[in-house]
Amino acid sequence: MNRNLYMIYGQDPKAMTMALMEAANIKDEIPKNAKIGLKPNLVVAKEPDSGATTHTGILEGCIEYLHANGYKNITIMEGSWVGDNTRRAFKVTGYDRVAEKYGVGLIDLKGDKTRSVDTKIGKMNICVTPLETDYLISLPVLKGHCQTVMTCALKNNKGCLPDSEKRRFHSLGLDEPIAALGAAFRPNLTIVDSICGDLDFEEGGTPIQTNRMFLGHDQVQIDAFGCSLMGIDKYDVAYIGLAEKYGAGSSTFSEDDIVYLNRPTAATSIPRPTGIVSRLTKNVEQREACSACFGNLVHALYRMEHEYHNTFRDHISIGQGFNGEIIEGIGIGRCCKSADCCVMGCPPSAESIINALMKYGYDK
Ligand code: SF4
């Protein structure tokens, strides 16, 4: 299995998706005349800017790449969470218009037939359409989750279950069944929407702009990598370790595995922080910061406060506007390399920011 993780920054999800698929040469791994499934995350009927759902441009990018390479048998498939209506979600996000524009299938898995599949924790009912797909592309959103800490690739598979099985997952405590499902049911490819995933809730509401996407093949590795971007210790996400134990994949990755297609550029518009983000960043001075850098800092400050009960009160500098300036105190990213204490990287992950801020706090 190709263990490279392809990373791209930008603000055009369609072009970014096509570039990722080109770079990873995906066409060479899809059988001719394959029945291809696209499985986005439409957990609720909310627009992608809410931080909850997969951007429509990612579907368009996949479809245009596949069409250009001769693949015609494509179906978008999803089942929203219990209590929401997938058809309504298709409408709100514009997926119905995408399906019509490109002439691809659009299936609400809530109405799909199911088949019983053996897993490490017993039988599970899984929808037949994704099971009978020759090549399945999972399109999750990297975001926080109030019960499992984070959600990305492994948990996106839950949308391929009937509502009765989704309910049973909750009664089983989520982590075990998510891990067991990940070992029994593996999409061939995962392209992660990390444009503006929510800080804490899978249903959105506090989106953090990071303007990036990444592609990989091993769902466990992808989730572990996603944790590092969000400043979460992968061992705090129980289903990642369990999935590894059940043989779903490996959570290991190193910097050598990451193929950067580009680097972030200064954001023309980091949205003016409001609510919790405004409180977290009240001591942050940003000048032309890239959204990926600023977003990682927000994730880091949030994790420190919630998991380590450590509110960082010192002044923090971040952004390309600090290039070449002598900075007192802490600076984030290589643009602030002249800071007394610089968290190097372009952008540094939330995990490395947390480590540096904690150390800075102790050393002072
Ligand atoms: S270090 Fe500078 S250039 Fe790199 S992501 Fe941060 S702000 Fe952007």
Residues whose N, C-alpha, C, O or C-beta is under 5 A from the ligand:
A	BS01	SF4	P264 E288 A289 C290 C293 G319 Q320 I332 G333 R334 C335 G345 C346 P347
